[in-house]
Amino acid sequence: IERLWKFMRKKVIDTCFYRKFQDFKEKVCEFFTHIAQYKQELETLISWNFHIPKTKTNFY
């Protein structure tokens, strides 16, 4: 989730200033509606190789 959020920020939030919340909301919704166009970029960020730390609450 954090990587997707950072990527979305870089593409939508950091590139423009939105005076109205509605404009911001529309841009974010547009990003997720057309997320397929970012497939190659996202594949490099998101992988299944992540570490799950051992704690008392997970039983792995």
PDBQT receptor file of N, H, CA, C and O in Angstrom, charges set to zero:
ATOM      1  N   ILE A   1       0.830  -1.191   0.000  1.00  0.00    +0.000 N 
ATOM      2  CA  ILE A   1       0.000   0.000   0.000  1.00  0.00    +0.000 C 
ATOM      3  C   ILE A   1       0.878   1.260   0.000  1.00  0.00    +0.000 C 
ATOM      4  O   ILE A   1       0.604   2.216  -0.726  1.00  0.00    +0.000 OA
ATOM      5  N   GLU A   2       1.928   1.249   0.817  1.00  0.00    +0.000 N 
ATOM      6  H   GLU A   2       2.151   0.473   1.406  1.00  0.00    +0.000 HD
ATOM      7  CA  GLU A   2       2.783   2.435   0.898  1.00  0.00    +0.000 C 
ATOM      8  C   GLU A   2       3.434   2.749  -0.443  1.00  0.00    +0.000 C 
ATOM      9  O   GLU A   2       3.550   3.913  -0.824  1.00  0.00    +0.000 OA
ATOM     10  N   ARG A   3       3.857   1.714  -1.153  1.00  0.00    +0.000 N 
ATOM     11  H   ARG A   3       3.763   0.768  -0.844  1.00  0.00    +0.000 HD
ATOM     12  CA  ARG A   3       4.502   1.934  -2.450  1.00  0.00    +0.000 C 
ATOM     13  C   ARG A   3       3.509   2.478  -3.471  1.00  0.00    +0.000 C 
ATOM     14  O   ARG A   3       3.844   3.353  -4.269  1.00  0.00    +0.000 OA
ATOM     15  N   LEU A   4       2.295   1.959  -3.442  1.00  0.00    +0.000 N 
ATOM     16  H   LEU A   4       2.022   1.247  -2.794  1.00  0.00    +0.000 HD
ATOM     17  CA  LEU A   4       1.263   2.457  -4.353  1.00  0.00    +0.000 C 
ATOM     18  C   LEU A   4       0.929   3.904  -4.016  1.00  0.00    +0.000 C 
ATOM     19  O   LEU A   4       0.784   4.733  -4.913  1.00  0.00    +0.000 OA
ATOM     20  N   TRP A   5       0.807   4.209  -2.737  1.00  0.00    +0.000 N 
ATOM     21  H   TRP A   5       0.925   3.535  -2.008  1.00  0.00    +0.000 HD
ATOM     22  CA  TRP A   5       0.532   5.584  -2.304  1.00  0.00    +0.000 C 
ATOM     23  C   TRP A   5       1.642   6.533  -2.772  1.00  0.00    +0.000 C 
ATOM     24  O   TRP A   5       1.358   7.611  -3.294  1.00  0.00    +0.000 OA
ATOM     25  N   LYS A   6       2.891   6.135  -2.586  1.00  0.00    +0.000 N 
ATOM     26  H   LYS A   6       3.122   5.259  -2.162  1.00  0.00    +0.000 HD
ATOM     27  CA  LYS A   6       4.017   6.977  -2.994  1.00  0.00    +0.000 C 
ATOM     28  C   LYS A   6       4.009   7.195  -4.509  1.00  0.00    +0.000 C 
ATOM     29  O   LYS A   6       4.257   8.305  -4.981  1.00  0.00    +0.000 OA
ATOM     30  N   PHE A   7       3.727   6.145  -5.260  1.00  0.00    +0.000 N 
ATOM     31  H   PHE A   7       3.525   5.243  -4.876  1.00  0.00    +0.000 HD
ATOM     32  CA  PHE A   7       3.669   6.247  -6.709  1.00  0.00    +0.000 C 
ATOM     33  C   PHE A   7       2.541   7.190  -7.138  1.00  0.00    +0.000 C 
ATOM     34  O   PHE A   7       2.738   8.048  -7.998  1.00  0.00    +0.000 OA
ATOM     35  N   MET A   8       1.372   7.030  -6.540  1.00  0.00    +0.000 N 
ATOM     36  H   MET A   8       1.212   6.333  -5.841  1.00  0.00    +0.000 HD
ATOM     37  CA  MET A   8       0.226   7.888  -6.863  1.00  0.00    +0.000 C 
ATOM     38  C   MET A   8       0.533   9.341  -6.505  1.00  0.00    +0.000 C 
ATOM     39  O   MET A   8       0.173  10.251  -7.252  1.00  0.00    +0.000 OA
ATOM     40  N   ARG A   9       1.192   9.563  -5.376  1.00  0.00    +0.000 N 
ATOM     41  H   ARG A   9       1.485   8.823  -4.770  1.00  0.00    +0.000 HD
ATOM     42  CA  ARG A   9       1.583  10.927  -5.001  1.00  0.00    +0.000 C 
ATOM     43  C   ARG A   9       2.487  11.546  -6.047  1.00  0.00    +0.000 C 
ATOM     44  O   ARG A   9       2.313  12.703  -6.429  1.00  0.00    +0.000 OA
ATOM     45  N   LYS A  10       3.459  10.763  -6.508  1.00  0.00    +0.000 N 
ATOM     46  H   LYS A  10       3.600   9.823  -6.197  1.00  0.00    +0.000 HD
ATOM     47  CA  LYS A  10       4.411  11.275  -7.496  1.00  0.00    +0.000 C 
ATOM     48  C   LYS A  10       3.713  11.628  -8.803  1.00  0.00    +0.000 C 
ATOM     49  O   LYS A  10       4.070  12.615  -9.447  1.00  0.00    +0.000 OA
ATOM     50  N   LYS A  11       2.729  10.838  -9.198  1.00  0.00    +0.000 N 
ATOM     51  H   LYS A  11       2.439  10.037  -8.675  1.00  0.00    +0.000 HD
ATOM     52  CA  LYS A  11       2.045  11.058 -10.469  1.00  0.00    +0.000 C 
ATOM     53  C   LYS A  11       0.938  12.103 -10.383  1.00  0.00    +0.000 C 
ATOM     54  O   LYS A  11       0.716  12.846 -11.340  1.00  0.00    +0.000 OA
ATOM     55  N   VAL A  12       0.244  12.170  -9.258  1.00  0.00    +0.000 N 
ATOM     56  H   VAL A  12       0.423  11.567  -8.481  1.00  0.00    +0.000 HD
ATOM     57  CA  VAL A  12      -0.954  13.018  -9.164  1.00  0.00    +0.000 C 
ATOM     58  C   VAL A  12      -0.755  14.238  -8.265  1.00  0.00    +0.000 C 
ATOM     59  O   VAL A  12      -1.052  15.361  -8.672  1.00  0.00    +0.000 OA
ATOM     60  N   ILE A  13      -0.269  14.030  -7.078  1.00  0.00    +0.000 N 
ATOM     61  H   ILE A  13      -0.028  13.117  -6.748  1.00  0.00    +0.000 HD
ATOM     62  CA  ILE A  13      -0.243  15.101  -6.086  1.00  0.00    +0.000 C 
ATOM     63  C   ILE A  13       0.944  16.037  -6.271  1.00  0.00    +0.000 C 
ATOM     64  O   ILE A  13       0.784  17.257  -6.245  1.00  0.00    +0.000 OA
ATOM     65  N   ASP A  14       2.135  15.470  -6.458  1.00  0.00    +0.000 N 
ATOM     66  H   ASP A  14       2.265  14.479  -6.479  1.00  0.00    +0.000 HD
ATOM     67  CA  ASP A  14       3.340  16.296  -6.522  1.00  0.00    +0.000 C 
ATOM     68  C   ASP A  14       3.475  17.085  -7.822  1.00  0.00    +0.000 C 
ATOM     69  O   ASP A  14       4.295  17.999  -7.906  1.00  0.00    +0.000 OA
ATOM     70  N   THR A  15       2.691  16.747  -8.820  1.00  0.00    +0.000 N 
ATOM     71  H   THR A  15       2.025  16.005  -8.751  1.00  0.00    +0.000 HD
ATOM     72  CA  THR A  15       2.819  17.415 -10.120  1.00  0.00    +0.000 C 
ATOM     73  C   THR A  15       1.925  18.632 -10.265  1.00  0.00    +0.000 C 
ATOM     74  O   THR A  15       2.080  19.399 -11.215  1.00  0.00    +0.000 OA
ATOM     75  N   CYS A  16       0.991  18.823  -9.339  1.00  0.00    +0.000 N 
ATOM     76  H   CYS A  16       0.866  18.199  -8.567  1.00  0.00    +0.000 HD
ATOM     77  CA  CYS A  16       0.023  19.902  -9.511  1.00  0.00    +0.000 C 
ATOM     78  C   CYS A  16      -0.520  20.361  -8.159  1.00  0.00    +0.000 C 
ATOM     79  O   CYS A  16      -0.576  19.587  -7.203  1.00  0.00    +0.000 OA
ATOM     80  N   PHE A  17      -0.916  21.626  -8.094  1.00  0.00    +0.000 N 
ATOM     81  H   PHE A  17      -0.870  22.255  -8.870  1.00  0.00    +0.000 HD
ATOM     82  CA  PHE A  17      -1.579  22.160  -6.916  1.00  0.00    +0.000 C 
ATOM     83  C   PHE A  17      -3.078  22.214  -7.206  1.00  0.00    +0.000 C 
ATOM     84  O   PHE A  17      -3.492  22.695  -8.261  1.00  0.00    +0.000 OA
ATOM     85  N   TYR A  18      -3.877  21.730  -6.285  1.00  0.00    +0.000 N 
ATOM     86  H   TYR A  18      -3.541  21.339  -5.428  1.00  0.00    +0.000 HD
ATOM     87  CA  TYR A  18      -5.331  21.708  -6.468  1.00  0.00    +0.000 C 
ATOM     88  C   TYR A  18      -5.970  22.687  -5.493  1.00  0.00    +0.000 C 
ATOM     89  O   TYR A  18      -5.886  22.517  -4.277  1.00  0.00    +0.000 OA
ATOM     90  N   ARG A  19      -6.595  23.695  -6.033  1.00  0.00    +0.000 N 
ATOM     91  H   ARG A  19      -6.663  23.833  -7.021  1.00  0.00    +0.000 HD
ATOM     92  CA  ARG A  19      -7.246  24.691  -5.175  1.00  0.00    +0.000 C 
ATOM     93  C   ARG A  19      -8.506  24.125  -4.515  1.00  0.00    +0.000 C 
ATOM     94  O   ARG A  19      -8.823  24.457  -3.373  1.00  0.00    +0.000 OA
ATOM     95  N   LYS A  20      -9.199  23.289  -5.232  1.00  0.00    +0.000 N 
ATOM     96  H   LYS A  20      -8.941  23.020  -6.160  1.00  0.00    +0.000 HD
ATOM     97  CA  LYS A  20     -10.448  22.729  -4.710  1.00  0.00    +0.000 C 
ATOM     98  C   LYS A  20     -10.274  21.244  -4.446  1.00  0.00    +0.000 C 
ATOM     99  O   LYS A  20      -9.625  20.530  -5.210  1.00  0.00    +0.000 OA
ATOM    100  N   PHE A  21     -10.867  20.795  -3.347  1.00  0.00    +0.000 N 
ATOM    101  H   PHE A  21     -11.394  21.375  -2.726  1.00  0.00    +0.000 HD
ATOM    102  CA  PHE A  21     -10.796  19.383  -3.002  1.00  0.00    +0.000 C 
ATOM    103  C   PHE A  21     -11.420  18.527  -4.092  1.00  0.00    +0.000 C 
ATOM    104  O   PHE A  21     -10.930  17.434  -4.374  1.00  0.00    +0.000 OA
ATOM    105  N   GLN A  22     -12.489  19.005  -4.707  1.00  0.00    +0.000 N 
ATOM    106  H   GLN A  22     -12.888  19.893  -4.478  1.00  0.00    +0.000 HD
ATOM    107  CA  GLN A  22     -13.160  18.253  -5.764  1.00  0.00    +0.000 C 
ATOM    108  C   GLN A  22     -12.205  17.974  -6.939  1.00  0.00    +0.000 C 
ATOM    109  O   GLN A  22     -12.232  16.885  -7.512  1.00  0.00    +0.000 OA
ATOM    110  N   ASP A  23     -11.378  18.938  -7.288  1.00  0.00    +0.000 N 
ATOM    111  H   ASP A  23     -11.357  19.823  -6.822  1.00  0.00    +0.000 HD
ATOM    112  CA  ASP A  23     -10.398  18.729  -8.361  1.00  0.00    +0.000 C 
ATOM    113  C   ASP A  23      -9.390  17.652  -7.982  1.00  0.00    +0.000 C 
ATOM    114  O   ASP A  23      -9.045  16.796  -8.797  1.00  0.00    +0.000 OA
ATOM    115  N   PHE A  24      -8.927  17.702  -6.747  1.00  0.00    +0.000 N 
ATOM    116  H   PHE A  24      -9.208  18.397  -6.085  1.00  0.00    +0.000 HD
ATOM    117  CA  PHE A  24      -7.999  16.699  -6.244  1.00  0.00    +0.000 C 
ATOM    118  C   PHE A  24      -8.638  15.308  -6.272  1.00  0.00    +0.000 C 
ATOM    119  O   PHE A  24      -8.031  14.341  -6.734  1.00  0.00    +0.000 OA
ATOM    120  N   LYS A  25      -9.850  15.228  -5.780  1.00  0.00    +0.000 N 
ATOM    121  H   LYS A  25     -10.343  16.013  -5.405  1.00  0.00    +0.000 HD
ATOM    122  CA  LYS A  25     -10.575  13.961  -5.731  1.00  0.00    +0.000 C 
ATOM    123  C   LYS A  25     -10.759  13.378  -7.130  1.00  0.00    +0.000 C 
ATOM    124  O   LYS A  25     -10.588  12.175  -7.328  1.00  0.00    +0.000 OA
ATOM    125  N   GLU A  26     -11.103  14.215  -8.091  1.00  0.00    +0.000 N 
ATOM    126  H   GLU A  26     -11.242  15.192  -7.931  1.00  0.00    +0.000 HD
ATOM    127  CA  GLU A  26     -11.286  13.755  -9.466  1.00  0.00    +0.000 C 
ATOM    128  C   GLU A  26      -9.982  13.207 -10.049  1.00  0.00    +0.000 C 
ATOM    129  O   GLU A  26      -9.991  12.191 -10.744  1.00  0.00    +0.000 OA
ATOM    130  N   LYS A  27      -8.867  13.877  -9.769  1.00  0.00    +0.000 N 
ATOM    131  H   LYS A  27      -8.860  14.703  -9.204  1.00  0.00    +0.000 HD
ATOM    132  CA  LYS A  27      -7.570  13.427 -10.276  1.00  0.00    +0.000 C 
ATOM    133  C   LYS A  27      -7.175  12.081  -9.687  1.00  0.00    +0.000 C 
ATOM    134  O   LYS A  27      -6.666  11.212 -10.396  1.00  0.00    +0.000 OA
ATOM    135  N   VAL A  28      -7.410  11.908  -8.387  1.00  0.00    +0.000 N 
ATOM    136  H   VAL A  28      -7.823  12.614  -7.812  1.00  0.00    +0.000 HD
ATOM    137  CA  VAL A  28      -7.091  10.632  -7.737  1.00  0.00    +0.000 C 
ATOM    138  C   VAL A  28      -7.974   9.523  -8.303  1.00  0.00    +0.000 C 
ATOM    139  O   VAL A  28      -7.480   8.433  -8.591  1.00  0.00    +0.000 OA
ATOM    140  N   CYS A  29      -9.245   9.776  -8.463  1.00  0.00    +0.000 N 
ATOM    141  H   CYS A  29      -9.646  10.662  -8.229  1.00  0.00    +0.000 HD
ATOM    142  CA  CYS A  29     -10.155   8.778  -9.042  1.00  0.00    +0.000 C 
ATOM    143  C   CYS A  29      -9.758   8.454 -10.481  1.00  0.00    +0.000 C 
ATOM    144  O   CYS A  29      -9.826   7.298 -10.900  1.00  0.00    +0.000 OA
ATOM    145  N   GLU A  30      -9.351   9.456 -11.224  1.00  0.00    +0.000 N 
ATOM    146  H   GLU A  30      -9.296  10.394 -10.884  1.00  0.00    +0.000 HD
ATOM    147  CA  GLU A  30      -8.899   9.250 -12.603  1.00  0.00    +0.000 C 
ATOM    148  C   GLU A  30      -7.647   8.373 -12.636  1.00  0.00    +0.000 C 
ATOM    149  O   GLU A  30      -7.512   7.504 -13.498  1.00  0.00    +0.000 OA
ATOM    150  N   PHE A  31      -6.737   8.605 -11.695  1.00  0.00    +0.000 N 
ATOM    151  H   PHE A  31      -6.847   9.311 -10.995  1.00  0.00    +0.000 HD
ATOM    152  CA  PHE A  31      -5.534   7.784 -11.599  1.00  0.00    +0.000 C 
ATOM    153  C   PHE A  31      -5.913   6.315 -11.423  1.00  0.00    +0.000 C 
ATOM    154  O   PHE A  31      -5.399   5.457 -12.140  1.00  0.00    +0.000 OA
ATOM    155  N   PHE A  32      -6.801   6.017 -10.486  1.00  0.00    +0.000 N 
ATOM    156  H   PHE A  32      -7.219   6.714  -9.903  1.00  0.00    +0.000 HD
ATOM    157  CA  PHE A  32      -7.166   4.630 -10.227  1.00  0.00    +0.000 C 
ATOM    158  C   PHE A  32      -8.032   4.040 -11.339  1.00  0.00    +0.000 C 
ATOM    159  O   PHE A  32      -8.004   2.829 -11.560  1.00  0.00    +0.000 OA
ATOM    160  N   THR A  33      -8.787   4.860 -12.031  1.00  0.00    +0.000 N 
ATOM    161  H   THR A  33      -8.810   5.844 -11.852  1.00  0.00    +0.000 HD
ATOM    162  CA  THR A  33      -9.575   4.386 -13.165  1.00  0.00    +0.000 C 
ATOM    163  C   THR A  33      -8.670   3.946 -14.310  1.00  0.00    +0.000 C 
ATOM    164  O   THR A  33      -8.967   2.977 -15.009  1.00  0.00    +0.000 OA
ATOM    165  N   HIS A  34      -7.575   4.659 -14.495  1.00  0.00    +0.000 N 
ATOM    166  H   HIS A  34      -7.334   5.447 -13.927  1.00  0.00    +0.000 HD
ATOM    167  CA  HIS A  34      -6.642   4.375 -15.594  1.00  0.00    +0.000 C 
ATOM    168  C   HIS A  34      -5.326   3.792 -15.095  1.00  0.00    +0.000 C 
ATOM    169  O   HIS A  34      -4.282   4.003 -15.713  1.00  0.00    +0.000 OA
ATOM    170  N   ILE A  35      -5.363   3.070 -13.998  1.00  0.00    +0.000 N 
ATOM    171  H   ILE A  35      -6.211   2.898 -13.495  1.00  0.00    +0.000 HD
ATOM    172  CA  ILE A  35      -4.140   2.546 -13.397  1.00  0.00    +0.000 C 
ATOM    173  C   ILE A  35      -3.428   1.549 -14.322  1.00  0.00    +0.000 C 
ATOM    174  O   ILE A  35      -2.219   1.352 -14.197  1.00  0.00    +0.000 OA
ATOM    175  N   ALA A  36      -4.148   0.933 -15.227  1.00  0.00    +0.000 N 
ATOM    176  H   ALA A  36      -5.130   1.093 -15.328  1.00  0.00    +0.000 HD
ATOM    177  CA  ALA A  36      -3.547  -0.043 -16.146  1.00  0.00    +0.000 C 
ATOM    178  C   ALA A  36      -2.448   0.586 -17.004  1.00  0.00    +0.000 C 
ATOM    179  O   ALA A  36      -1.522  -0.109 -17.423  1.00  0.00    +0.000 OA
ATOM    180  N   GLN A  37      -2.538   1.865 -17.263  1.00  0.00    +0.000 N 
ATOM    181  H   GLN A  37      -3.290   2.429 -16.923  1.00  0.00    +0.000 HD
ATOM    182  CA  GLN A  37      -1.514   2.508 -18.096  1.00  0.00    +0.000 C 
ATOM    183  C   GLN A  37      -0.170   2.609 -17.371  1.00  0.00    +0.000 C 
ATOM    184  O   GLN A  37       0.854   2.878 -17.998  1.00  0.00    +0.000 OA
ATOM    185  N   TYR A  38      -0.171   2.396 -16.068  1.00  0.00    +0.000 N 
ATOM    186  H   TYR A  38      -1.003   2.178 -15.558  1.00  0.00    +0.000 HD
ATOM    187  CA  TYR A  38       1.057   2.436 -15.274  1.00  0.00    +0.000 C 
ATOM    188  C   TYR A  38       1.555   1.026 -14.922  1.00  0.00    +0.000 C 
ATOM    189  O   TYR A  38       2.412   0.873 -14.051  1.00  0.00    +0.000 OA
ATOM    190  N   LYS A  39       1.035   0.023 -15.579  1.00  0.00    +0.000 N 
ATOM    191  H   LYS A  39       0.339   0.148 -16.287  1.00  0.00    +0.000 HD
ATOM    192  CA  LYS A  39       1.320  -1.367 -15.222  1.00  0.00    +0.000 C 
ATOM    193  C   LYS A  39       2.812  -1.669 -15.153  1.00  0.00    +0.000 C 
ATOM    194  O   LYS A  39       3.281  -2.232 -14.164  1.00  0.00    +0.000 OA
ATOM    195  N   GLN A  40       3.563  -1.304 -16.184  1.00  0.00    +0.000 N 
ATOM    196  H   GLN A  40       3.182  -0.847 -16.988  1.00  0.00    +0.000 HD
ATOM    197  CA  GLN A  40       4.996  -1.616 -16.196  1.00  0.00    +0.000 C 
ATOM    198  C   GLN A  40       5.738  -0.932 -15.058  1.00  0.00    +0.000 C 
ATOM    199  O   GLN A  40       6.611  -1.535 -14.435  1.00  0.00    +0.000 OA
ATOM    200  N   GLU A  41       5.402   0.305 -14.786  1.00  0.00    +0.000 N 
ATOM    201  H   GLU A  41       4.692   0.795 -15.293  1.00  0.00    +0.000 HD
ATOM    202  CA  GLU A  41       6.055   1.035 -13.699  1.00  0.00    +0.000 C 
ATOM    203  C   GLU A  41       5.717   0.427 -12.341  1.00  0.00    +0.000 C 
ATOM    204  O   GLU A  41       6.576   0.314 -11.468  1.00  0.00    +0.000 OA
ATOM    205  N   LEU A  42       4.459   0.041 -12.177  1.00  0.00    +0.000 N 
ATOM    206  H   LEU A  42       3.761   0.132 -12.886  1.00  0.00    +0.000 HD
ATOM    207  CA  LEU A  42       4.030  -0.532 -10.899  1.00  0.00    +0.000 C 
ATOM    208  C   LEU A  42       4.612  -1.922 -10.672  1.00  0.00    +0.000 C 
ATOM    209  O   LEU A  42       4.900  -2.295  -9.535  1.00  0.00    +0.000 OA
ATOM    210  N   GLU A  43       4.787  -2.685 -11.737  1.00  0.00    +0.000 N 
ATOM    211  H   GLU A  43       4.553  -2.381 -12.661  1.00  0.00    +0.000 HD
ATOM    212  CA  GLU A  43       5.352  -4.027 -11.588  1.00  0.00    +0.000 C 
ATOM    213  C   GLU A  43       6.758  -3.987 -11.013  1.00  0.00    +0.000 C 
ATOM    214  O   GLU A  43       7.180  -4.929 -10.342  1.00  0.00    +0.000 OA
ATOM    215  N   THR A  44       7.483  -2.912 -11.267  1.00  0.00    +0.000 N 
ATOM    216  H   THR A  44       7.140  -2.147 -11.812  1.00  0.00    +0.000 HD
ATOM    217  CA  THR A  44       8.828  -2.801 -10.712  1.00  0.00    +0.000 C 
ATOM    218  C   THR A  44       8.793  -2.432  -9.234  1.00  0.00    +0.000 C 
ATOM    219  O   THR A  44       9.752  -2.699  -8.510  1.00  0.00    +0.000 OA
ATOM    220  N   LEU A  45       7.717  -1.831  -8.782  1.00  0.00    +0.000 N 
ATOM    221  H   LEU A  45       6.938  -1.614  -9.370  1.00  0.00    +0.000 HD
ATOM    222  CA  LEU A  45       7.611  -1.409  -7.384  1.00  0.00    +0.000 C 
ATOM    223  C   LEU A  45       6.987  -2.453  -6.473  1.00  0.00    +0.000 C 
ATOM    224  O   LEU A  45       7.382  -2.605  -5.316  1.00  0.00    +0.000 OA
ATOM    225  N   ILE A  46       6.014  -3.165  -7.008  1.00  0.00    +0.000 N 
ATOM    226  H   ILE A  46       5.694  -3.041  -7.947  1.00  0.00    +0.000 HD
ATOM    227  CA  ILE A  46       5.227  -4.073  -6.188  1.00  0.00    +0.000 C 
ATOM    228  C   ILE A  46       5.642  -5.512  -6.493  1.00  0.00    +0.000 C 
ATOM    229  O   ILE A  46       5.585  -5.963  -7.637  1.00  0.00    +0.000 OA
ATOM    230  N   SER A  47       6.053  -6.206  -5.464  1.00  0.00    +0.000 N 
ATOM    231  H   SER A  47       6.099  -5.839  -4.534  1.00  0.00    +0.000 HD
ATOM    232  CA  SER A  47       6.458  -7.600  -5.631  1.00  0.00    +0.000 C 
ATOM    233  C   SER A  47       5.918  -8.421  -4.463  1.00  0.00    +0.000 C 
ATOM    234  O   SER A  47       5.419  -7.877  -3.478  1.00  0.00    +0.000 OA
ATOM    235  N   TRP A  48       6.028  -9.710  -4.592  1.00  0.00    +0.000 N 
ATOM    236  H   TRP A  48       6.434 -10.152  -5.392  1.00  0.00    +0.000 HD
ATOM    237  CA  TRP A  48       5.589 -10.612  -3.530  1.00  0.00    +0.000 C 
ATOM    238  C   TRP A  48       6.730 -10.942  -2.572  1.00  0.00    +0.000 C 
ATOM    239  O   TRP A  48       6.534 -11.688  -1.612  1.00  0.00    +0.000 OA
ATOM    240  N   ASN A  49       7.903 -10.404  -2.819  1.00  0.00    +0.000 N 
ATOM    241  H   ASN A  49       8.062  -9.799  -3.599  1.00  0.00    +0.000 HD
ATOM    242  CA  ASN A  49       9.066 -10.680  -1.973  1.00  0.00    +0.000 C 
ATOM    243  C   ASN A  49       9.166  -9.636  -0.870  1.00  0.00    +0.000 C 
ATOM    244  O   ASN A  49       9.945  -8.688  -0.972  1.00  0.00    +0.000 OA
ATOM    245  N   PHE A  50       8.398  -9.808   0.154  1.00  0.00    +0.000 N 
ATOM    246  H   PHE A  50       7.765 -10.578   0.237  1.00  0.00    +0.000 HD
ATOM    247  CA  PHE A  50       8.481  -8.887   1.274  1.00  0.00    +0.000 C 
ATOM    248  C   PHE A  50       8.646  -9.681   2.564  1.00  0.00    +0.000 C 
ATOM    249  O   PHE A  50       8.288 -10.857   2.636  1.00  0.00    +0.000 OA
ATOM    250  N   HIS A  51       9.177  -9.039   3.553  1.00  0.00    +0.000 N 
ATOM    251  H   HIS A  51       9.467  -8.084   3.495  1.00  0.00    +0.000 HD
ATOM    252  CA  HIS A  51       9.505  -9.683   4.813  1.00  0.00    +0.000 C 
ATOM    253  C   HIS A  51       8.371  -9.480   5.812  1.00  0.00    +0.000 C 
ATOM    254  O   HIS A  51       7.885  -8.365   6.001  1.00  0.00    +0.000 OA
ATOM    255  N   ILE A  52       7.966 -10.559   6.439  1.00  0.00    +0.000 N 
ATOM    256  H   ILE A  52       8.361 -11.465   6.285  1.00  0.00    +0.000 HD
ATOM    257  CA  ILE A  52       6.973 -10.491   7.516  1.00  0.00    +0.000 C 
ATOM    258  C   ILE A  52       7.719 -10.746   8.819  1.00  0.00    +0.000 C 
ATOM    259  O   ILE A  52       8.175 -11.865   9.056  1.00  0.00    +0.000 OA
ATOM    260  N   PRO A  53       7.849  -9.751   9.651  1.00  0.00    +0.000 N 
ATOM    261  CA  PRO A  53       8.578  -9.950  10.903  1.00  0.00    +0.000 C 
ATOM    262  C   PRO A  53       7.834 -10.903  11.833  1.00  0.00    +0.000 C 
ATOM    263  O   PRO A  53       6.604 -10.897  11.885  1.00  0.00    +0.000 OA
ATOM    264  N   LYS A  54       8.576 -11.707  12.555  1.00  0.00    +0.000 N 
ATOM    265  H   LYS A  54       9.575 -11.711  12.513  1.00  0.00    +0.000 HD
ATOM    266  CA  LYS A  54       7.969 -12.647  13.504  1.00  0.00    +0.000 C 
ATOM    267  C   LYS A  54       7.618 -11.899  14.782  1.00  0.00    +0.000 C 
ATOM    268  O   LYS A  54       8.455 -11.238  15.397  1.00  0.00    +0.000 OA
ATOM    269  N   THR A  55       6.362 -12.027  15.153  1.00  0.00    +0.000 N 
ATOM    270  H   THR A  55       5.683 -12.564  14.654  1.00  0.00    +0.000 HD
ATOM    271  CA  THR A  55       5.884 -11.400  16.387  1.00  0.00    +0.000 C 
ATOM    272  C   THR A  55       5.091 -12.437  17.157  1.00  0.00    +0.000 C 
ATOM    273  O   THR A  55       4.924 -13.570  16.706  1.00  0.00    +0.000 OA
ATOM    274  N   LYS A  56       4.620 -12.053  18.287  1.00  0.00    +0.000 N 
ATOM    275  H   LYS A  56       4.755 -11.133  18.653  1.00  0.00    +0.000 HD
ATOM    276  CA  LYS A  56       3.809 -12.966  19.094  1.00  0.00    +0.000 C 
ATOM    277  C   LYS A  56       2.440 -13.216  18.463  1.00  0.00    +0.000 C 
ATOM    278  O   LYS A  56       1.800 -14.230  18.742  1.00  0.00    +0.000 OA
ATOM    279  N   THR A  57       1.991 -12.285  17.604  1.00  0.00    +0.000 N 
ATOM    280  H   THR A  57       2.511 -11.461  17.377  1.00  0.00    +0.000 HD
ATOM    281  CA  THR A  57       0.640 -12.390  17.062  1.00  0.00    +0.000 C 
ATOM    282  C   THR A  57       0.553 -13.161  15.761  1.00  0.00    +0.000 C 
ATOM    283  O   THR A  57      -0.530 -13.642  15.428  1.00  0.00    +0.000 OA
ATOM    284  N   ASN A  58       1.652 -13.310  14.992  1.00  0.00    +0.000 N 
ATOM    285  H   ASN A  58       2.532 -12.919  15.262  1.00  0.00    +0.000 HD
ATOM    286  CA  ASN A  58       1.525 -14.123  13.787  1.00  0.00    +0.000 C 
ATOM    287  C   ASN A  58       2.145 -15.486  14.047  1.00  0.00    +0.000 C 
ATOM    288  O   ASN A  58       3.144 -15.606  14.756  1.00  0.00    +0.000 OA
ATOM    289  N   PHE A  59       1.546 -16.492  13.472  1.00  0.00    +0.000 N 
ATOM    290  H   PHE A  59       0.735 -16.395  12.896  1.00  0.00    +0.000 HD
ATOM    291  CA  PHE A  59       1.883 -17.873  13.790  1.00  0.00    +0.000 C 
ATOM    292  C   PHE A  59       2.638 -18.568  12.674  1.00  0.00    +0.000 C 
ATOM    293  O   PHE A  59       2.437 -19.766  12.476  1.00  0.00    +0.000 OA
ATOM    294  N   TYR A  60       3.477 -17.897  11.954  1.00  0.00    +0.000 N 
ATOM    295  H   TYR A  60       3.640 -16.924  12.115  1.00  0.00    +0.000 HD
ATOM    296  CA  TYR A  60       4.192 -18.499  10.815  1.00  0.00    +0.000 C 
ATOM    297  C   TYR A  60       5.468 -19.153  11.266  1.00  0.00    +0.000 C 
ATOM    298  O   TYR A  60       6.199 -19.710  10.448  1.00  0.00    +0.000 OA
TER     299      TYR A  60
